[in-house]
């Protein structure tokens, strides 16, 4: 089974990369006589100079040509039906969570899926690129052996070409998932064989350097390969050619890597070396100052008595609304406002972001989700001073801050109001050195219920652990304020919160409980941690106090905001007011904040009304609003345009910095410019950095270096045909789902009718039987 691969590896091992002078022959050169020693030294000196300058480009070109030739051989071998690691029938679970049998062919770096064993050109379904995947054994209650191929960043694992150059796979009623593939072998032994074969193919993945697009541009690449540099090196006085040495491919790679790693220096003529393609740029970090001291509300339940002078305003407000009404368009009085924006309010959850770094370093997935849950619960104990509501952000408003960690890393917080009706806020938190990114889009809603109202945060946060490729999806509880008309105004948190990681299968469920009418206590919380349907731990306590967890190791304290713990809150930094732009929260609302601080409610209302009127005027102008730092994705989600989801590279990355809401990484070396052949599956890197710019740590001299030859980066034009096919495919799937639902309804009705008929017939037969038995007994 493995003999074709072994033969391929032997051919690669026997083939040596030859780096020579332009003349191909290699022969020994006799040492020069003593009388010509000075001339020979001069020739050797000129040889050394010529070898260290012009031949470098030729050697690199010959090296690249050799790699192209080897890759072409590999691609032709992949098309060869004899080069197969393993081939057998597997059950694969589709997007509709149903299992279907497919014929799978495993080759070096590829897993090709066909409809059946006698496959032709039209039976190809898809090709999995194994260099994008990780392999894990998957527990299952069914018979057989189950394993999973998945992308650690939830991106596509599929190639865009088939083994014969097909552009579109065969249509299936149960489409396969995009970012993972769940397979089932018929037995444990067969599953272990597949696992071993996949591990072998992973080792061969490094040989696959090109995308399947090369099948279409092979003719073009062959023309480019034929264009060789015909320049010759200078000859010595005796007419002897300068000879090269024969080295292995590994030595050649190390040789060129050492050349590329040498820092570029200025030549005597003031120009940079021709081998340098690095763009160095200066980057100035924003001027940060430490935020003012935090103000904490009282412990226990959050209550407030409305003053006599403000009760009339509340009654006037209540006359304008009705139960069930959305309060997002209602102008609220300023005395119930907290003097800061909602964008800043959302930053209160990240003062203990160092707890995420502990989760990143935890190898056990169960303990990891316990630490993630601990971090989530650490953001609720801070309460405002009094029952207050933050400002509704103005469309286009932005906010930024950062926290300094004890390990020297920095957590940056970027937020922007991307929509006003409905009010949508987008945020992005990043600390690549600590190993995490957080993104989210929050829709704020308010509902009035007579004597109470609720502030509902619709949306989810995505916490990504960069080194592990795990993403935790989290939703937020709602705030409930009761006692508006009767009783004391009290604020509580309610609702069910889920923290779920699809990759590990663990899920935390937290239930924020409201105080009942009779008995009970404020701010209670209950929850559990599950793996599938198995309950592994239970959680209970108060979300603003002590929270305990009972797991396999017994009951212990999960979180307790004691004074010592509060002292460990990370110091927050913000931009000085004079350096802020007009659309940043603190500067935008400064006049309202000053009036509230001076207890001048009339002035505060006047300034607040001026901001809202300006926003309404911009909305009526008809000019569509354009977001600054976030872009809209499919649906209602927004993503930060400068997001970087690469794991931290200790050997290259130095630190993250921010300037004007742009968070970048200072690195020792710039990222190499990759061609189309190296960007394997680049159309699916939706979570990767949108900006290819990278900051390089300047060495001695700070200057902007422009490469001598630069090529514009060509953005691939989207294929309208592919989009049309995807749209038709989605419509077909929806129609099939609707047909399945109708068929299921008809089946259920038929079953019910059958059961009713059987029941009636049984009743009649039983009645007749009882009648004859009664008649017989009476006789």
BAPANU-104774 format. One record per residue (C-alpha): residue in one letter; x, y, z. Coordinates in steps of 0.05 Angstrom, whole numbers, padded with zeros to 5 digits. Layout:
residues N
PT;residu;u;v;w
PT;a;X;Y;Z
...
***
This chain:
residues 779
PT;residu;u;v;w
PT;x;00000;00000;00000
PT;x;00055;00049;00017
PT;x;00106;00027;-00036
PT;x;00090;00085;-00085
PT;x;00101;00136;-00030
PT;x;00166;00104;-00009
PT;x;00190;00105;-00081
PT;x;00171;00178;-00086
PT;x;00209;00195;-00022
PT;x;00270;00154;-00046
PT;x;00271;00194;-00111
PT;x;00269;00259;-00072
PT;x;00324;00234;-00025
PT;x;00369;00213;-00083
PT;x;00360;00278;-00120
PT;x;00409;00331;-00097
PT;x;00404;00405;-00110
PT;x;00465;00429;-00148
PT;x;00488;00500;-00141
PT;x;00540;00514;-00194
PT;x;00566;00567;-00238
PT;x;00532;00579;-00306
PT;x;00576;00525;-00337
PT;x;00547;00457;-00320
PT;x;00610;00414;-00319
PT;x;00648;00403;-00253
PT;x;00721;00386;-00253
PT;x;00779;00394;-00206
PT;x;00824;00455;-00213
PT;x;00898;00443;-00203
PT;x;00932;00489;-00152
PT;x;00970;00546;-00187
PT;x;01045;00546;-00190
PT;x;01084;00587;-00138
PT;x;01103;00640;-00188
PT;x;01031;00654;-00205
PT;x;01009;00654;-00132
PT;x;00994;00729;-00130
PT;x;00953;00726;-00194
PT;x;00915;00666;-00167
PT;x;00900;00702;-00102
PT;x;00873;00760;-00142
PT;x;00829;00713;-00183
PT;x;00804;00679;-00119
PT;x;00788;00747;-00089
PT;x;00747;00767;-00151
PT;x;00713;00699;-00149
PT;x;00693;00710;-00077
PT;x;00665;00778;-00093
PT;x;00626;00752;-00153
PT;x;00599;00693;-00113
PT;x;00575;00739;-00056
PT;x;00536;00786;-00102
PT;x;00507;00767;-00170
PT;x;00505;00690;-00164
PT;x;00459;00696;-00104
PT;x;00399;00713;-00147
PT;x;00417;00659;-00197
PT;x;00425;00607;-00142
PT;x;00357;00626;-00114
PT;x;00325;00621;-00182
PT;x;00355;00552;-00194
PT;x;00332;00531;-00126
PT;x;00261;00555;-00140
PT;x;00262;00520;-00208
PT;x;00281;00455;-00174
PT;x;00225;00463;-00123
PT;x;00175;00476;-00180
PT;x;00198;00413;-00216
PT;x;00191;00371;-00153
PT;x;00122;00400;-00139
PT;x;00100;00385;-00210
PT;x;00122;00314;-00201
PT;x;00084;00311;-00136
PT;x;00020;00338;-00167
PT;x;00026;00289;-00224
PT;x;00036;00234;-00172
PT;x;-00027;00256;-00136
PT;x;-00066;00248;-00200
PT;x;-00035;00179;-00208
PT;x;-00085;00127;-00182
PT;x;-00027;00083;-00157
PT;x;-00004;00135;-00106
PT;x;-00055;00121;-00052
PT;x;-00042;00116;00023
PT;x;-00110;00085;00039
PT;x;-00178;00078;00007
PT;x;-00242;00052;00037
PT;x;-00315;00068;00050
PT;x;-00331;00113;00110
PT;x;-00394;00141;00139
PT;x;-00392;00217;00141
PT;x;-00440;00262;00179
PT;x;-00468;00319;00138
PT;x;-00494;00388;00156
PT;x;-00564;00358;00168
PT;x;-00533;00312;00221
PT;x;-00548;00250;00180
PT;x;-00497;00196;00162
PT;x;-00482;00177;00090
PT;x;-00432;00127;00061
PT;x;-00377;00156;00017
PT;x;-00315;00127;-00015
PT;x;-00254;00163;00012
PT;x;-00185;00161;-00021
PT;x;-00127;00184;00023
PT;x;-00065;00213;-00012
PT;x;-00006;00252;00013
PT;x;-00036;00317;00038
PT;x;-00105;00303;00011
PT;x;-00169;00266;00028
PT;x;-00213;00258;-00034
PT;x;-00287;00242;-00023
PT;x;-00327;00206;-00077
PT;x;-00400;00184;-00079
PT;x;-00382;00111;-00089
PT;x;-00323;00065;-00104
PT;x;-00333;00064;-00180
PT;x;-00319;00138;-00184
PT;x;-00314;00178;-00247
PT;x;-00307;00252;-00260
PT;x;-00378;00269;-00239
PT;x;-00376;00231;-00173
PT;x;-00325;00275;-00139
PT;x;-00354;00310;-00078
PT;x;-00295;00348;-00049
PT;x;-00222;00347;-00030
PT;x;-00199;00360;00041
PT;x;-00133;00397;00048
PT;x;-00099;00362;00106
PT;x;-00048;00417;00117
PT;x;-00107;00458;00144
PT;x;-00132;00404;00190
PT;x;-00122;00374;00258
PT;x;-00142;00303;00276
PT;x;-00177;00281;00339
PT;x;-00213;00218;00362
PT;x;-00286;00232;00375
PT;x;-00326;00195;00428
PT;x;-00390;00163;00403
PT;x;-00446;00119;00430
PT;x;-00455;00083;00364
PT;x;-00417;00024;00338
PT;x;-00352;00034;00301
PT;x;-00295;00083;00309
PT;x;-00308;00158;00301
PT;x;-00256;00212;00287
PT;x;-00258;00285;00267
PT;x;-00218;00328;00219
PT;x;-00226;00402;00235
PT;x;-00195;00470;00223
PT;x;-00172;00501;00290
PT;x;-00198;00570;00269
PT;x;-00265;00546;00242
PT;x;-00246;00561;00170
PT;x;-00257;00519;00108
PT;x;-00218;00454;00100
PT;x;-00238;00442;00027
PT;x;-00197;00454;-00035
PT;x;-00225;00489;-00096
PT;x;-00206;00437;-00148
PT;x;-00217;00363;-00158
PT;x;-00165;00311;-00177
PT;x;-00184;00320;-00251
PT;x;-00191;00396;-00247
PT;x;-00265;00397;-00229
PT;x;-00290;00464;-00204
PT;x;-00356;00440;-00172
PT;x;-00368;00378;-00131
PT;x;-00425;00330;-00141
PT;x;-00492;00351;-00112
PT;x;-00513;00315;-00048
PT;x;-00578;00320;-00009
PT;x;-00539;00321;00056
PT;x;-00483;00373;00045
PT;x;-00418;00366;00084
PT;x;-00395;00416;00135
PT;x;-00347;00471;00116
PT;x;-00298;00473;00174
PT;x;-00297;00401;00198
PT;x;-00310;00329;00177
PT;x;-00337;00275;00223
PT;x;-00322;00205;00198
PT;x;-00340;00136;00224
PT;x;-00304;00071;00208
PT;x;-00341;00005;00213
PT;x;-00296;-00023;00268
PT;x;-00245;-00001;00319
PT;x;-00189;-00035;00280
PT;x;-00208;00000;00215
PT;x;-00212;00067;00251
PT;x;-00142;00059;00280
PT;x;-00116;00043;00211
PT;x;-00148;00108;00185
PT;x;-00117;00147;00243
PT;x;-00047;00119;00227
PT;x;-00056;00132;00153
PT;x;-00078;00204;00166
PT;x;-00017;00215;00210
PT;x;00027;00190;00153
PT;x;-00008;00237;00104
PT;x;00002;00295;00152
PT;x;00077;00283;00149
PT;x;00073;00285;00073
PT;x;00032;00350;00075
PT;x;00095;00392;00072
PT;x;00108;00367;00002
PT;x;00044;00399;-00023
PT;x;00066;00471;-00035
PT;x;00017;00491;-00090
PT;x;-00057;00499;-00093
PT;x;-00099;00458;-00140
PT;x;-00103;00520;-00184
PT;x;-00037;00497;-00214
PT;x;-00075;00445;-00253
PT;x;-00103;00502;-00295
PT;x;-00041;00545;-00301
PT;x;00009;00489;-00313
PT;x;00023;00512;-00384
PT;x;00036;00583;-00360
PT;x;00083;00560;-00305
PT;x;00121;00515;-00353
PT;x;00134;00576;-00398
PT;x;00159;00614;-00338
PT;x;00204;00556;-00319
PT;x;00236;00556;-00387
PT;x;00260;00628;-00379
PT;x;00328;00620;-00347
PT;x;00380;00671;-00333
PT;x;00435;00662;-00386
PT;x;00485;00709;-00354
PT;x;00555;00681;-00345
PT;x;00605;00693;-00290
PT;x;00673;00722;-00307
PT;x;00728;00674;-00325
PT;x;00798;00673;-00296
PT;x;00861;00687;-00336
PT;x;00871;00614;-00356
PT;x;00800;00610;-00382
PT;x;00778;00565;-00326
PT;x;00705;00572;-00304
PT;x;00689;00586;-00232
PT;x;00664;00520;-00204
PT;x;00607;00510;-00155
PT;x;00597;00458;-00103
PT;x;00543;00404;-00098
PT;x;00502;00410;-00035
PT;x;00439;00377;-00010
PT;x;00370;00409;-00012
PT;x;00369;00416;00064
PT;x;00436;00453;00064
PT;x;00411;00498;00008
PT;x;00349;00516;00047
PT;x;00392;00533;00108
PT;x;00439;00572;00063
PT;x;00384;00616;00035
PT;x;00350;00623;00102
PT;x;00414;00650;00132
PT;x;00420;00698;00074
PT;x;00348;00722;00084
PT;x;00358;00729;00159
PT;x;00417;00777;00151
PT;x;00392;00848;00166
PT;x;00394;00894;00106
PT;x;00445;00949;00110
PT;x;00456;01010;00068
PT;x;00508;01005;00012
PT;x;00558;01058;-00002
PT;x;00514;01089;-00054
PT;x;00457;01097;-00004
PT;x;00412;01046;-00036
PT;x;00385;00983;-00004
PT;x;00406;00913;-00024
PT;x;00367;00884;-00083
PT;x;00350;00822;-00042
PT;x;00312;00863;00009
PT;x;00236;00864;00001
PT;x;00221;00888;00072
PT;x;00181;00951;00085
PT;x;00200;00984;00149
PT;x;00156;01038;00178
PT;x;00155;01079;00240
PT;x;00094;01071;00286
PT;x;00078;01119;00342
PT;x;00037;01091;00399
PT;x;-00020;01132;00428
PT;x;-00007;01174;00490
PT;x;-00041;01137;00547
PT;x;-00055;01163;00617
PT;x;-00082;01123;00675
PT;x;-00157;01127;00685
PT;x;-00186;01161;00747
PT;x;-00200;01120;00808
PT;x;-00260;01075;00802
PT;x;-00324;01087;00841
PT;x;-00360;01025;00867
PT;x;-00432;01021;00886
PT;x;-00457;00992;00952
PT;x;-00454;00917;00967
PT;x;-00517;00876;00966
PT;x;-00579;00892;00925
PT;x;-00577;00955;00882
PT;x;-00635;00999;00905
PT;x;-00652;01073;00902
PT;x;-00708;01118;00928
PT;x;-00734;01168;00876
PT;x;-00732;01239;00901
PT;x;-00797;01279;00906
PT;x;-00772;01329;00855
PT;x;-00763;01274;00803
PT;x;-00827;01234;00814
PT;x;-00867;01281;00771
PT;x;-00818;01271;00714
PT;x;-00826;01195;00720
PT;x;-00902;01200;00719
PT;x;-00898;01245;00658
PT;x;-00853;01193;00624
PT;x;-00898;01135;00643
PT;x;-00958;01169;00611
PT;x;-00922;01167;00543
PT;x;-00907;01092;00543
PT;x;-00947;01028;00549
PT;x;-00930;00958;00573
PT;x;-00888;00918;00524
PT;x;-00862;00980;00489
PT;x;-00789;00985;00465
PT;x;-00756;01044;00501
PT;x;-00698;01053;00452
PT;x;-00733;01112;00420
PT;x;-00757;01144;00485
PT;x;-00720;01205;00511
PT;x;-00703;01190;00584
PT;x;-00693;01244;00638
PT;x;-00620;01259;00655
PT;x;-00626;01247;00730
PT;x;-00628;01171;00718
PT;x;-00566;01173;00673
PT;x;-00497;01148;00693
PT;x;-00446;01199;00669
PT;x;-00411;01154;00618
PT;x;-00428;01120;00552
PT;x;-00454;01050;00543
PT;x;-00391;01035;00502
PT;x;-00349;01049;00564
PT;x;-00398;01010;00608
PT;x;-00384;00947;00567
PT;x;-00310;00953;00586
PT;x;-00325;00937;00659
PT;x;-00324;00863;00645
PT;x;-00249;00860;00628
PT;x;-00213;00886;00691
PT;x;-00194;00814;00706
PT;x;-00172;00795;00636
PT;x;-00110;00763;00665
PT;x;-00155;00704;00684
PT;x;-00160;00687;00610
PT;x;-00085;00679;00607
PT;x;-00091;00626;00662
PT;x;-00142;00590;00619
PT;x;-00096;00593;00559
PT;x;-00041;00559;00599
PT;x;-00087;00504;00625
PT;x;-00078;00438;00587
PT;x;-00142;00404;00613
PT;x;-00204;00426;00573
PT;x;-00250;00417;00633
PT;x;-00207;00461;00678
PT;x;-00201;00509;00620
PT;x;-00275;00521;00615
PT;x;-00278;00528;00691
PT;x;-00227;00585;00686
PT;x;-00265;00616;00628
PT;x;-00328;00614;00671
PT;x;-00290;00645;00729
PT;x;-00268;00702;00683
PT;x;-00340;00713;00659
PT;x;-00366;00718;00731
PT;x;-00311;00767;00751
PT;x;-00343;00823;00712
PT;x;-00409;00832;00749
PT;x;-00392;00853;00820
PT;x;-00377;00925;00802
PT;x;-00442;00966;00807
PT;x;-00457;01039;00793
PT;x;-00466;01088;00850
PT;x;-00542;01088;00850
PT;x;-00591;01060;00800
PT;x;-00566;01093;00737
PT;x;-00567;01080;00662
PT;x;-00508;01099;00616
PT;x;-00515;01144;00556
PT;x;-00543;01115;00492
PT;x;-00484;01121;00444
PT;x;-00488;01168;00385
PT;x;-00480;01137;00316
PT;x;-00406;01138;00299
PT;x;-00384;01145;00371
PT;x;-00321;01107;00391
PT;x;-00285;01088;00455
PT;x;-00218;01057;00470
PT;x;-00177;01038;00531
PT;x;-00125;00987;00553
PT;x;-00104;00947;00613
PT;x;-00032;00931;00632
PT;x;-00019;00859;00655
PT;x;00033;00838;00707
PT;x;00068;00794;00654
PT;x;00082;00856;00611
PT;x;00027;00843;00560
PT;x;-00029;00893;00544
PT;x;-00103;00883;00532
PT;x;-00133;00933;00483
PT;x;-00208;00950;00480
PT;x;-00238;00981;00416
PT;x;-00313;00997;00411
PT;x;-00356;01034;00361
PT;x;-00430;01049;00354
PT;x;-00444;01021;00284
PT;x;-00520;01031;00283
PT;x;-00570;01076;00317
PT;x;-00638;01046;00299
PT;x;-00632;00992;00321
PT;x;-00577;01012;00370
PT;x;-00518;00965;00355
PT;x;-00449;00968;00388
PT;x;-00389;00929;00363
PT;x;-00327;00915;00405
PT;x;-00260;00880;00399
PT;x;-00212;00862;00455
PT;x;-00143;00834;00439
PT;x;-00081;00811;00475
PT;x;-00043;00766;00428
PT;x;00016;00758;00476
PT;x;-00032;00731;00529
PT;x;-00064;00688;00476
PT;x;-00136;00713;00466
PT;x;-00182;00757;00425
PT;x;-00255;00775;00441
PT;x;-00304;00802;00390
PT;x;-00378;00817;00395
PT;x;-00437;00855;00367
PT;x;-00489;00877;00419
PT;x;-00560;00901;00405
PT;x;-00588;00939;00465
PT;x;-00663;00935;00476
PT;x;-00708;00961;00532
PT;x;-00777;00935;00549
PT;x;-00828;00967;00595
PT;x;-00875;00921;00635
PT;x;-00915;00969;00679
PT;x;-00880;00968;00747
PT;x;-00814;00943;00717
PT;x;-00770;00949;00656
PT;x;-00715;00906;00627
PT;x;-00651;00923;00590
PT;x;-00637;00865;00543
PT;x;-00569;00855;00509
PT;x;-00580;00815;00446
PT;x;-00518;00785;00415
PT;x;-00460;00740;00430
PT;x;-00387;00748;00448
PT;x;-00334;00704;00416
PT;x;-00274;00690;00460
PT;x;-00218;00658;00419
PT;x;-00157;00625;00450
PT;x;-00106;00636;00395
PT;x;-00055;00582;00412
PT;x;-00108;00528;00420
PT;x;-00156;00548;00364
PT;x;-00215;00545;00411
PT;x;-00274;00594;00408
PT;x;-00322;00602;00466
PT;x;-00391;00631;00448
PT;x;-00421;00672;00506
PT;x;-00487;00710;00512
PT;x;-00502;00763;00565
PT;x;-00557;00767;00619
PT;x;-00609;00822;00620
PT;x;-00618;00875;00673
PT;x;-00686;00880;00706
PT;x;-00709;00943;00744
PT;x;-00773;00937;00785
PT;x;-00810;00982;00833
PT;x;-00817;01040;00784
PT;x;-00889;01057;00805
PT;x;-00898;01018;00870
PT;x;-00843;01000;00920
PT;x;-00768;01012;00920
PT;x;-00731;01014;00854
PT;x;-00686;00953;00851
PT;x;-00640;00927;00797
PT;x;-00625;00853;00786
PT;x;-00594;00809;00732
PT;x;-00635;00753;00701
PT;x;-00635;00703;00645
PT;x;-00596;00642;00623
PT;x;-00525;00649;00600
PT;x;-00488;00595;00560
PT;x;-00412;00590;00551
PT;x;-00400;00537;00498
PT;x;-00340;00512;00459
PT;x;-00356;00469;00399
PT;x;-00285;00443;00392
PT;x;-00279;00413;00462
PT;x;-00353;00398;00471
PT;x;-00357;00430;00541
PT;x;-00413;00478;00559
PT;x;-00428;00521;00620
PT;x;-00500;00542;00634
PT;x;-00513;00598;00685
PT;x;-00582;00618;00709
PT;x;-00586;00688;00738
PT;x;-00646;00686;00783
PT;x;-00693;00743;00800
PT;x;-00718;00749;00872
PT;x;-00788;00718;00879
PT;x;-00846;00756;00910
PT;x;-00843;00715;00974
PT;x;-00778;00694;01005
PT;x;-00713;00683;00969
PT;x;-00652;00727;00963
PT;x;-00625;00778;00914
PT;x;-00571;00765;00861
PT;x;-00572;00689;00864
PT;x;-00541;00646;00810
PT;x;-00542;00572;00793
PT;x;-00509;00533;00738
PT;x;-00474;00471;00713
PT;x;-00417;00449;00668
PT;x;-00433;00393;00620
PT;x;-00397;00351;00568
PT;x;-00452;00332;00520
PT;x;-00509;00309;00564
PT;x;-00463;00289;00623
PT;x;-00465;00337;00682
PT;x;-00394;00345;00708
PT;x;-00401;00403;00758
PT;x;-00453;00448;00791
PT;x;-00447;00522;00807
PT;x;-00485;00563;00859
PT;x;-00478;00628;00898
PT;x;-00488;00703;00887
PT;x;-00461;00736;00825
PT;x;-00438;00796;00866
PT;x;-00409;00753;00922
PT;x;-00383;00683;00935
PT;x;-00394;00631;00880
PT;x;-00377;00558;00892
PT;x;-00368;00499;00845
PT;x;-00379;00426;00862
PT;x;-00342;00380;00814
PT;x;-00304;00314;00814
PT;x;-00256;00341;00867
PT;x;-00311;00363;00914
PT;x;-00339;00432;00930
PT;x;-00293;00492;00928
PT;x;-00295;00567;00919
PT;x;-00296;00589;00846
PT;x;-00299;00665;00854
PT;x;-00302;00713;00913
PT;x;-00291;00788;00903
PT;x;-00257;00801;00969
PT;x;-00220;00868;00981
PT;x;-00154;00833;00965
PT;x;-00183;00807;00899
PT;x;-00210;00877;00882
PT;x;-00140;00904;00891
PT;x;-00116;00858;00836
PT;x;-00160;00892;00784
PT;x;-00116;00911;00725
PT;x;-00099;00985;00719
PT;x;-00138;01017;00662
PT;x;-00109;01070;00616
PT;x;-00145;01118;00570
PT;x;-00129;01175;00522
PT;x;-00122;01245;00550
PT;x;-00183;01289;00535
PT;x;-00142;01339;00494
PT;x;-00116;01283;00449
PT;x;-00184;01252;00436
PT;x;-00222;01262;00372
PT;x;-00291;01295;00372
PT;x;-00326;01227;00365
PT;x;-00295;01193;00425
PT;x;-00343;01181;00482
PT;x;-00312;01224;00537
PT;x;-00303;01284;00491
PT;x;-00370;01276;00456
PT;x;-00410;01275;00522
PT;x;-00364;01321;00562
PT;x;-00415;01377;00568
PT;x;-00470;01330;00591
PT;x;-00423;01297;00641
PT;x;-00402;01364;00669
PT;x;-00474;01386;00678
PT;x;-00493;01321;00714
PT;x;-00432;01327;00759
PT;x;-00454;01398;00776
PT;x;-00525;01372;00788
PT;x;-00551;01419;00735
PT;x;-00605;01376;00704
PT;x;-00631;01431;00658
PT;x;-00562;01442;00627
PT;x;-00552;01367;00620
PT;x;-00619;01359;00585
PT;x;-00603;01417;00538
PT;x;-00534;01388;00518
PT;x;-00562;01318;00511
PT;x;-00619;01343;00467
PT;x;-00569;01380;00423
PT;x;-00530;01316;00410
PT;x;-00593;01277;00394
PT;x;-00620;01331;00348
PT;x;-00554;01331;00310
PT;x;-00559;01256;00302
PT;x;-00630;01261;00275
PT;x;-00608;01315;00225
PT;x;-00552;01270;00199
PT;x;-00602;01212;00192
PT;x;-00651;01256;00152
PT;x;-00596;01281;00105
PT;x;-00599;01215;00067
PT;x;-00524;01204;00069
PT;x;-00511;01132;00091
PT;x;-00466;01124;00152
PT;x;-00399;01089;00142
PT;x;-00367;01054;00200
PT;x;-00295;01072;00217
PT;x;-00262;01010;00247
PT;x;-00313;00954;00238
PT;x;-00342;00923;00176
PT;x;-00408;00887;00169
PT;x;-00407;00812;00156
PT;x;-00464;00766;00136
PT;x;-00525;00781;00178
PT;x;-00520;00832;00234
PT;x;-00449;00816;00256
PT;x;-00391;00865;00251
PT;x;-00316;00850;00254
PT;x;-00256;00894;00271
PT;x;-00220;00909;00206
PT;x;-00150;00905;00238
PT;x;-00162;00840;00276
PT;x;-00103;00792;00280
PT;x;-00118;00720;00300
PT;x;-00048;00692;00292
PT;x;-00018;00658;00353
PT;x;00038;00697;00387
PT;x;00107;00682;00358
PT;x;00159;00690;00413
PT;x;00216;00689;00363
PT;x;00187;00743;00319
PT;x;00133;00784;00354
PT;x;00156;00838;00404
PT;x;00093;00874;00429
PT;x;00025;00900;00409
PT;x;00015;00975;00402
PT;x;-00045;01020;00386
PT;x;-00050;01085;00348
PT;x;-00115;01118;00328
PT;x;-00156;01054;00340
PT;x;-00108;01012;00298
PT;x;-00077;00955;00338
PT;x;-00014;00926;00307
PT;x;00042;00880;00326
PT;x;00115;00902;00326
PT;x;00157;00845;00297
PT;x;00230;00832;00285
PT;x;00218;00810;00214
PT;x;00165;00829;00164
PT;x;00117;00778;00136
PT;x;00139;00752;00069
PT;x;00098;00769;00009
PT;x;00063;00705;-00012
PT;x;00043;00691;-00082
PT;x;-00021;00657;-00104
PT;x;00013;00589;-00102
PT;x;00029;00596;-00028
PT;x;-00039;00621;-00005
PT;x;-00072;00554;00003
PT;x;-00145;00565;00017
PT;x;-00136;00640;00025
PT;x;-00208;00653;00007
PT;x;-00231;00625;00073
PT;x;-00188;00664;00122
PT;x;-00246;00707;00145
PT;x;-00219;00711;00216
PT;x;-00148;00728;00196
PT;x;-00120;00797;00196
PT;x;-00151;00844;00145
PT;x;-00089;00885;00140
PT;x;-00024;00854;00114
PT;x;00016;00911;00142
PT;x;00063;00891;00197
PT;x;00109;00934;00238
PT;x;00182;00915;00240
PT;x;00224;00935;00299
PT;x;00274;00986;00272
PT;x;00347;00970;00281
PT;x;00394;01030;00296
PT;x;00364;01074;00242
PT;x;00291;01090;00235
PT;x;00272;01102;00164
PT;x;00220;01082;00113
PT;x;00250;01035;00062
PT;x;00215;01027;-00005
PT;x;00234;00964;-00043
PT;x;00266;00974;-00110
PT;x;00216;00930;-00146
PT;x;00146;00926;-00119
PT;x;00085;00893;-00150
PT;x;00015;00914;-00133
PT;x;-00025;00863;-00094
PT;x;-00080;00839;-00138
PT;x;-00145;00825;-00103
PT;x;-00180;00764;-00133
PT;x;-00245;00782;-00168
PT;x;-00303;00744;-00138
PT;x;-00331;00692;-00185
PT;x;-00404;00711;-00200
PT;x;-00418;00641;-00224
PT;x;-00396;00610;-00159
PT;x;-00440;00659;-00120
PT;x;-00499;00643;-00164
PT;x;-00488;00568;-00154
PT;x;-00482;00578;-00079
PT;x;-00548;00618;-00080
PT;x;-00583;00564;-00120
PT;x;-00555;00511;-00073
PT;x;-00581;00549;-00012
PT;x;-00649;00554;-00044
PT;x;-00649;00480;-00060
PT;x;-00630;00464;00012
PT;x;-00686;00507;00039
PT;x;-00736;00475;-00008
PT;x;-00713;00406;00012
PT;x;-00718;00424;00085
PT;x;-00789;00451;00075
PT;x;-00807;00388;00036
PT;x;-00779;00345;00092
PT;x;-00819;00383;00143
PT;x;-00883;00374;00103
PT;x;-00868;00301;00093
PT;x;-00855;00293;00167
PT;x;-00921;00327;00184
PT;x;-00958;00282;00135
PT;x;-00924;00221;00165
PT;x;-00943;00241;00235
PT;x;-01016;00253;00214
PT;x;-01018;00185;00180
PT;x;-00990;00151;00242
PT;x;-01040;00186;00286
PT;x;-01098;00166;00240
PT;x;-01073;00094;00239
PT;x;-01068;00092;00314
PT;x;-01138;00121;00321
PT;x;-01166;00070;00272
PT;x;-01132;00013;00309
PT;x;-01160;00039;00375
PT;x;-01231;00043;00347
PT;x;-01227;-00027;00317
PT;x;-01199;-00055;00382
PT;x;-01254;-00021;00421
PT;x;-01308;-00050;00375
PT;x;-01278;-00120;00378
PT;x;-01273;-00115;00453
PT;x;-01346;-00092;00458
PT;x;-01370;-00150;00415
PT;x;-01330;-00199;00456
PT;x;-01357;-00172;00521
PT;x;-01428;-00175;00493
PT;x;-01422;-00249;00475
PT;x;-01389;-00264;00542
PT;x;-01446;-00229;00579
PT;x;-01498;-00265;00537
PT;x;-01465;-00332;00549
PT;x;-01461;-00321;00624
PT;x;-01534;-00299;00628
PT;x;-01556;-00361;00590
***
